[in-house]
Amino acid sequence: MTGSDLARAALEAARASARERGSRVVRRGAAGASGGAARRRRRRWSGAGPDDRDPQPLGRLASRIAADRGWTERLAGGQVFARWPKLVGEDVAEHAQPVALSDGELTVQADSTAWATQLRLLQRELLKRIAAGVGDGVVRKLKVQGPAAPSWRYGPRHAPGRGPRDTYG
């Protein structure tokens, strides 16, 4: 038996089973005189304009999923970290790194106090560049931190006070 013979046999078995149950067997192309063609839904073609059934670019589908699940704000915040050198410029990115983004406030840590002061002076310009790169409202405020000071607390025990360089009392 070939594949087409097996398919015909399976179709005949299904029709016989339907007849035994009392179901009506409907053949394709056979419209009844009682307006069966009117009840049949006509297939609509998408035509020349865009349609939801057309193939979609992957980026559009990903952005739609992100919007449906409420991820757009977090993804935009991730863009700030990923595109930092392009957003603020190579010279600023060499001396300052983004640390955290929370409720529209971006925390940036500078290499030195001089660069921290410079970033505070450039704050409005940096906010404009970031807004132009990732969108308005993602970063509304910039918090600039200087370099982290060394910790003088070595070991599990320490004496209260200012530290080892306290010479004034």
Helices and strands as residue ranges (DSSP letters): H 3-21, H 36-39, H 58-69, H 72-82, H 84-88, H 90-95, E 96-102, E 105-110, H 113-121, H 123-134, E 141-145
